[in-house]
Amino acid sequence: MANKQILLALLLVSLVLVPIFSSATTTPVTIKSWCSQTPFPEPCEYFMADHNQHSLGIKTRVDFDRALMQITLDRALKAESRTYGLGAQCRNEKERVAWADCVELYLDTIMQLNRTVHPKSKCTTFDTQTWLSAALTNLETCRAGFIELGVSDFMLPLMSNNVSKLVSNTLAINKQLPPGQQVGAVDEEGYPSWVSPVVRKLLQSPPGANVVVAKDGSGNFPTIKQAIDAASSRKGSERFVIYVKAGVYSENVVVDKKVKNVMLVGDGKGKTIITGSRSVQGGSTTFNSATVAVMVMDLLLEV
């Protein structure tokens, strides 16, 4: 009798639990419909399934868009962590060069995605589209580095993930610009609408320089890199103006995320010249061969 009661209880529990478990893996019709409008529906449906915390409570298309962007950011964070951990597995210098690019590019991708989901971010649809495009370009550039250096056979498969597909999906759902917002539109003075009055004034009448770069030794530094390093280590956040005197500067200039609110001013086209010599043939990736690489959002250039 006791065995029959136990068996009956187990049957009742199984009847209750089976619908719960099966419904947790079922993609809602509305989410499936929205995912079908993206370039890669399968990863969209998979990561938007009910068991994902960000898909809970989705009732509108806006909820869906926000959840997909947050999921994309989460996957990018995991991919960056995994990519960073692969450094010890690099077998040669070329793999290390391409891997180092990818680590930096993933960090920038995370920054771009963060800007789209941050609750205090006041951005237009066009802003979001720009940041998502930058994120996708970063991921493609990471992949291209291994291919350029001929080392895609080992490391690249280990880095495979769905982040590129998810970013492509977020681009697809965000592609419609609001009425009246035209890409590349400028005002009567020739400035894009996003250029603030303060920045316009700086471009029209550059302020006095904080430091001067001159090859002949008449300035504070003989190289632009030294001036950038000085800007990076300064205290405060006021705009830092670097005046680069006329001359040919043979160097690769990198303005990374540590450098804030900097303005580079030259003596004009054909006078202040920066020239680098890195190339894929020399062991650099295209990404790392830029003569002037800018990884910040608040750099002004006046030549």
C-alpha positions in Angstrom: 0.0 0.0 0.0 2.8 2.4 0.9 4.6 1.6 -2.4 1.4 2.5 -4.3 1.1 5.8 -2.5 4.7 6.7 -3.3 4.2 5.8 -6.9 1.0 7.8 -7.1 2.8 10.8 -5.6 5.7 10.6 -8.1 3.2 10.5 -11.0 1.4 13.6 -9.7 4.7 15.4 -9.3 5.8 14.5 -12.8 2.5 15.7 -14.3 3.0 19.0 -12.6 6.7 19.5 -13.5 6.7 18.4 -17.1 4.6 21.4 -18.4 6.8 23.8 -16.4 10.1 22.5 -17.7 8.8 22.3 -21.3 7.4 25.8 -21.3 10.7 27.2 -20.0 12.4 26.1 -23.2 9.7 27.4 -25.6 10.4 30.6 -27.4 7.4 32.9 -27.3 5.7 33.5 -30.7 6.2 37.3 -30.5 10.0 37.0 -29.7 10.3 34.4 -32.5 8.6 36.8 -34.9 10.9 39.7 -33.9 14.0 37.5 -34.2 12.9 36.5 -37.7 13.5 40.1 -38.7 17.2 39.9 -37.9 20.0 38.5 -40.0 20.7 35.7 -37.6 17.4 34.5 -36.1 18.8 31.3 -34.4 21.2 33.0 -31.9 18.6 35.6 -31.3 16.0 33.0 -30.3 18.4 31.0 -28.3 19.7 33.9 -26.1 16.2 35.4 -25.9 14.7 32.2 -24.5 12.7 32.5 -21.3 15.5 31.2 -19.2 17.6 34.3 -19.9 17.1 36.9 -17.2 17.0 39.8 -19.7 14.1 38.4 -21.7 11.8 38.1 -18.7 9.0 40.6 -18.8 9.3 41.5 -22.5 6.0 42.9 -23.5 6.8 45.4 -26.3 9.2 45.8 -29.2 11.1 48.4 -27.2 11.6 45.8 -24.4 12.8 43.3 -26.9 15.3 45.8 -28.4 16.7 46.7 -25.0 17.0 43.0 -23.9 18.8 42.0 -27.1 21.3 44.9 -26.6 21.9 43.8 -23.0 22.4 40.2 -24.0 24.9 41.3 -26.7 26.8 43.2 -24.1 26.8 40.2 -21.7 28.1 37.9 -24.5 30.8 40.4 -25.4 32.0 40.5 -21.8 32.3 36.8 -21.7 34.1 36.7 -25.1 36.6 39.4 -23.9 37.3 37.4 -20.8 37.9 34.2 -22.8 40.0 36.0 -25.4 42.2 37.5 -22.7 42.8 34.0 -21.2 44.0 32.7 -24.6 47.1 34.8 -24.4 49.1 32.1 -22.7 48.3 29.8 -25.7 49.9 31.9 -28.3 52.6 29.9 -30.1 54.6 32.7 -31.7 55.0 36.4 -32.1 52.5 36.8 -34.9 49.8 35.1 -32.9 50.7 37.4 -29.9 50.4 40.5 -32.0 47.0 39.5 -33.4 45.8 38.4 -30.0 46.9 41.7 -28.4 44.9 43.6 -31.0 41.8 41.5 -30.2 42.0 42.2 -26.5 42.1 45.9 -27.1 39.3 45.7 -29.7 37.1 43.7 -27.4 37.5 46.3 -24.7 36.5 49.1 -27.1 33.5 46.9 -28.3 32.3 46.6 -24.7 32.7 50.4 -24.3 30.6 51.0 -27.4 27.9 48.5 -26.3 27.8 50.0 -22.8 27.0 53.4 -24.4 23.9 51.9 -26.0 22.5 50.3 -22.9 23.5 52.8 -20.1 20.4 54.1 -18.5 21.8 57.7 -18.4 22.9 57.7 -22.0 21.1 60.3 -23.9 21.6 59.1 -27.5 19.7 59.2 -30.7 19.0 56.3 -33.0 21.8 57.5 -35.2 24.2 57.6 -32.2 23.3 54.0 -31.3 23.7 52.9 -34.9 27.2 54.5 -35.0 28.3 52.8 -31.8 27.0 49.4 -32.9 28.7 49.8 -36.2 32.0 50.5 -34.5 31.5 47.5 -32.3 30.9 45.2 -35.3 33.9 46.7 -37.1 36.1 46.0 -34.1 35.2 42.3 -34.2 35.8 42.0 -37.9 39.2 43.8 -37.4 40.1 41.3 -34.7 39.4 38.4 -37.1 41.3 40.1 -40.0 44.5 40.5 -37.9 44.9 36.7 -37.6 44.2 36.2 -41.3 46.6 39.0 -42.4 49.5 37.5 -40.5 48.7 33.9 -41.7 47.9 32.5 -38.2 44.2 31.9 -38.4 44.4 28.1 -38.1 44.9 27.8 -34.3 43.8 30.9 -32.3 40.9 32.1 -34.4 38.7 29.0 -33.9 39.2 29.2 -30.2 37.8 32.7 -30.2 34.6 31.9 -32.2 31.4 33.1 -30.6 28.1 34.6 -31.4 29.0 38.2 -30.5 29.3 39.4 -34.2 25.9 37.9 -35.0 24.3 39.4 -32.0 25.7 42.9 -32.8 24.5 42.5 -36.4 21.1 41.7 -35.1 21.0 44.8 -32.9 22.0 46.9 -35.9 19.2 45.4 -37.9 16.5 46.2 -35.3 17.9 49.7 -34.8 18.4 50.6 -38.5 15.5 53.0 -38.9 16.5 56.6 -38.3 13.8 58.9 -37.0 12.2 61.4 -39.4 14.3 64.5 -40.1 17.6 62.9 -38.9 19.8 62.7 -41.9 23.2 61.1 -42.0 26.0 63.6 -42.7 23.7 66.6 -42.5 25.5 69.9 -41.8 24.3 73.4 -40.8 24.9 76.7 -42.7 28.4 77.0 -41.2 29.4 73.5 -42.4 29.4 71.8 -39.0 27.5 68.6 -38.2 24.7 69.0 -35.7 26.6 67.1 -33.0 29.5 69.7 -32.9 28.8 71.8 -29.8 29.2 75.6 -29.8 32.2 75.2 -27.5 34.0 72.8 -29.9 33.1 75.1 -32.8 34.8 78.0 -31.0 37.9 75.9 -30.4 38.1 74.9 -34.1 37.7 78.5 -35.2 40.2 80.0 -32.7 42.4 77.4 -31.1 43.5 78.4 -27.6 47.1 78.7 -26.3 49.1 75.5 -26.2 49.8 73.6 -23.0 52.8 72.0 -24.5 54.7 72.5 -27.8 56.3 69.7 -29.9 59.2 70.7 -32.1 61.8 68.5 -33.8 64.4 71.2 -33.5 64.3 71.2 -29.7 62.6 74.6 -29.4 59.5 73.1 -27.8 58.7 71.1 -24.7 59.1 67.8 -26.5 60.7 66.5 -29.7 58.1 63.8 -30.3 54.3 63.8 -30.4 54.3 60.6 -28.3 56.0 62.4 -25.4 53.4 65.1 -25.5 50.6 62.5 -25.5 52.2 60.8 -22.5 52.3 64.2 -20.7 48.6 64.7 -21.4 47.8 61.2 -20.1 49.6 61.8 -16.8 48.4 65.3 -16.1 46.0 66.1 -13.2 42.6 67.5 -13.9 40.3 67.2 -16.9 40.6 70.6 -18.5 41.2 70.6 -22.3 44.9 69.9 -23.0 46.2 71.6 -26.2 49.3 70.2 -28.0 50.8 72.4 -30.6 52.9 70.5 -33.1 55.3 72.8 -35.1 56.0 72.3 -38.7 58.2 69.3 -39.5 58.1 65.6 -40.5 57.5 63.4 -37.4 58.4 59.8 -38.2 56.4 58.0 -35.5 53.2 56.0 -34.9 51.0 58.0 -32.6 48.5 56.2 -30.3 45.9 58.2 -28.4 44.4 55.6 -26.1 41.6 55.6 -23.6 43.8 57.1 -20.8 44.1 60.3 -22.7 41.1 62.7 -22.0 40.1 66.0 -23.6 43.0 66.6 -25.8 43.4 68.9 -28.8 46.2 68.5 -31.4 47.0 71.7 -33.4 49.4 71.7 -36.4 50.9 74.4 -38.7 48.7 73.3 -41.6 48.5 70.8 -44.4 51.9 69.9 -45.9 53.7 71.6 -43.0 53.0 69.4 -39.9 53.4 65.8 -41.2 53.2 62.6 -39.3 54.4 59.5 -41.0 54.7 55.9 -39.8 56.4 52.8 -41.2 54.5 49.8 -39.8 53.0 47.3 -42.2 51.7 43.8 -42.4 54.9 42.8 -44.2 56.8 44.1 -41.2 54.8 42.0 -38.8 52.1 44.4 -37.8 48.3 44.0 -38.4 46.5 46.6 -40.4 44.9 47.8 -37.1 48.3 48.2 -35.4 49.9 49.9 -38.4 47.9 53.1 -38.2 50.1 56.2 -38.3 47.7 58.0 -35.9 45.5 55.6 -33.9 42.7 57.3 -31.9 40.9 55.2 -29.3 39.1 58.0 -27.5 35.9 60.0 -28.1 37.1 63.5 -27.2 40.1 64.2 -29.4 40.1 67.4 -31.6 42.5 67.7 -34.5 43.2 71.0 -36.2 45.8 71.0 -39.0 
